[in-house]
Amino acid sequence: MPVDLTGTYLTLDDGRPAVRFSRVYDHPADRVWQFVTDPDELEQWFPFRAEMELRPGGTIRFSGDPNVPDFTGRVLAFDPPRHLSFAWGGDELRFDLEAVGDRRTRFTLTNVLGEADTAARNGAGWEVCLSALDARARGERFEGPHAGPSGPWKEFYAGYLDAGVPSGAPVPGLD
């Protein structure tokens, strides 16, 4: 069954590969910022629980993924409620928020990839995670990133492969 892909594979100006996703939420930027920075909110849609020292250079402790051991990252940039970026494994995650009128916010997630062959895998993962965030923003419940390999991830992955997005990286829990 074909799926609608919302991510874009791109090469940044500095030559690094990335996947980017954008959404508009019917919430002010301060509320969307909570989805990104509050550990209890983030845990509802992000692949890990993330306990953050919210300052440039601050430590982030990632835990809770059943297929990946706990690890730490580092806050690279912090400009509330507009921008947060941090090191995440060998990748960099960037969250950018932009007000669209009084009560709406454009949310952009850019996963700067350490390796191009992770693009299809990560893109599929973010599709599932962001579906959970979309539901959360609407006040609905959704089985998030830990729904397991039988969840919609496989269809998204196949969609990214069909679209020619670089692939080949191992998939935790499946390889």
C-alpha positions as CSV (number, residue, x, y, z in Angstrom):
1,M,0.0,0.0,0.0
2,P,1.5,3.4,-1.0
3,V,2.1,5.9,1.7
4,D,2.3,9.7,1.6
5,L,5.9,10.7,2.4
6,T,6.3,14.1,4.1
7,G,10.1,14.2,4.4
8,T,12.5,15.6,1.9
9,Y,16.0,14.3,1.3
10,L,18.4,17.1,0.6
11,T,22.1,18.2,0.7
12,L,22.7,21.2,2.9
13,D,24.9,24.1,1.8
14,D,27.8,22.6,3.7
15,G,27.5,19.4,1.7
16,R,26.0,17.3,4.5
17,P,23.0,15.0,3.8
18,A,19.8,15.6,5.7
19,V,16.1,14.7,5.8
20,R,13.6,17.6,6.5
21,F,10.0,17.6,7.7
22,S,7.7,20.6,8.1
23,R,4.3,20.8,9.8
24,V,2.0,23.7,10.8
25,Y,0.3,23.2,14.1
26,D,-2.8,25.1,15.5
27,H,-0.9,26.1,18.6
28,P,1.2,29.2,19.5
29,A,5.0,28.7,19.3
30,D,5.3,28.5,23.2
31,R,3.1,25.4,23.1
32,V,4.9,23.7,20.2
33,W,8.2,24.5,22.0
34,Q,6.9,22.4,24.9
35,F,6.4,19.5,22.5
36,V,10.2,19.8,21.7
37,T,11.7,20.6,25.1
38,D,9.6,19.2,27.9
39,P,10.8,15.6,28.6
40,D,7.2,14.3,29.3
41,E,5.8,15.9,26.1
42,L,8.8,14.8,24.0
43,E,8.5,11.2,25.2
44,Q,5.1,11.0,23.7
45,W,6.4,11.3,20.1
46,F,10.2,11.2,20.1
47,P,12.1,7.9,19.9
48,F,13.7,8.4,23.3
49,R,13.0,10.1,26.6
50,A,15.3,13.2,26.5
51,E,16.4,14.9,29.8
52,M,18.0,18.1,28.6
53,E,20.1,20.8,30.1
54,L,18.6,23.6,28.0
55,R,21.6,25.7,27.2
56,P,24.3,25.6,24.6
57,G,26.8,22.9,25.6
58,G,24.2,21.3,27.9
59,T,24.0,17.5,28.2
60,I,21.0,15.5,26.9
61,R,20.4,12.0,28.3
62,F,18.5,9.8,25.9
63,S,16.8,6.7,27.3
64,G,13.8,4.4,26.8
65,D,14.3,2.9,23.3
66,P,14.0,-0.9,23.7
67,N,16.5,-1.4,20.8
68,V,19.2,1.1,21.6
69,P,21.2,1.5,24.8
70,D,20.9,4.8,26.6
71,F,23.4,7.5,25.5
72,T,24.1,11.2,25.8
73,G,24.2,14.1,23.4
74,R,25.0,17.8,23.6
75,V,22.9,20.9,23.0
76,L,24.5,22.8,20.0
77,A,22.2,25.8,19.9
78,F,19.3,27.1,22.0
79,D,17.1,30.1,21.1
80,P,13.7,29.7,22.8
81,P,11.1,29.4,21.4
82,R,12.5,29.4,17.9
83,H,15.4,27.0,17.6
84,L,17.0,24.0,19.3
85,S,19.7,21.8,17.9
86,F,21.6,19.0,19.4
87,A,24.0,16.2,18.7
88,W,22.1,12.9,18.5
89,G,24.4,9.9,18.0
90,G,26.4,10.7,14.9
91,D,23.6,13.0,13.6
92,E,22.5,16.5,14.4
93,L,18.8,17.3,15.0
94,R,17.5,20.8,14.4
95,F,14.0,22.0,15.5
96,D,12.9,25.4,14.1
97,L,9.6,27.1,15.0
98,E,8.1,30.0,13.2
99,A,4.9,31.8,14.2
100,V,2.2,31.7,11.4
101,G,-0.3,34.3,12.7
102,D,-1.3,34.5,16.3
103,R,-2.1,30.9,17.1
104,R,-0.3,28.7,14.5
105,T,3.3,27.6,14.3
106,R,5.4,26.1,11.5
107,F,7.5,23.3,13.0
108,T,10.5,22.1,11.0
109,L,12.6,19.2,11.9
110,T,15.9,18.7,10.1
111,N,17.9,15.5,10.7
112,V,21.4,16.3,9.5
113,L,22.8,12.8,8.8
114,G,26.2,11.5,9.8
115,E,25.9,9.1,6.9
116,A,23.8,9.4,3.8
117,D,22.8,5.7,3.9
118,T,20.7,6.4,7.0
119,A,18.3,8.7,5.1
120,A,15.6,6.1,4.2
121,R,15.7,4.5,7.7
122,N,15.6,7.8,9.5
123,G,13.0,9.3,7.2
124,A,10.7,6.4,7.9
125,G,11.3,6.7,11.6
126,W,10.5,10.4,11.6
127,E,7.3,9.7,9.7
128,V,6.1,7.5,12.5
129,C,7.3,9.9,15.2
130,L,5.8,12.9,13.6
131,S,2.5,11.1,13.1
132,A,2.5,10.7,16.9
133,L,3.3,14.4,17.3
134,D,0.5,15.4,14.8
135,A,-2.0,13.3,16.9
136,R,-0.7,14.8,20.1
137,A,-1.1,18.3,18.7
138,R,-4.7,17.5,17.9
139,G,-5.3,16.1,21.4
140,E,-5.5,12.5,20.2
141,R,-3.7,9.3,21.3
142,F,-1.3,7.5,18.9
143,E,1.0,4.6,19.2
144,G,4.3,6.4,18.8
145,P,7.8,5.4,17.8
146,H,7.8,2.2,19.8
147,A,4.8,0.5,18.1
148,G,7.3,-2.0,16.9
149,P,8.4,-3.1,13.4
150,S,4.9,-4.3,12.6
151,G,3.8,-0.6,12.8
152,P,3.7,1.7,9.8
153,W,7.5,2.1,9.7
154,K,7.9,-0.6,7.1
155,E,5.6,1.0,4.7
156,F,7.3,4.4,5.0
157,Y,10.7,2.7,4.6
158,A,9.5,1.0,1.4
159,G,8.2,4.4,0.2
160,Y,11.6,6.0,0.8
161,L,13.3,3.1,-1.0
162,D,10.9,3.5,-3.9
163,A,11.7,7.2,-4.0
164,G,15.4,6.5,-4.4
165,V,16.4,7.9,-1.0
166,P,19.8,6.6,0.1
167,S,19.6,3.4,2.2
168,G,21.6,0.5,3.5
169,A,22.2,1.4,7.2
170,P,21.3,-1.2,9.8
171,V,17.9,-1.0,11.4
172,P,18.0,-1.5,15.2
173,G,15.6,-4.2,16.2
174,L,15.4,-5.7,12.7
175,D,19.1,-6.4,11.8
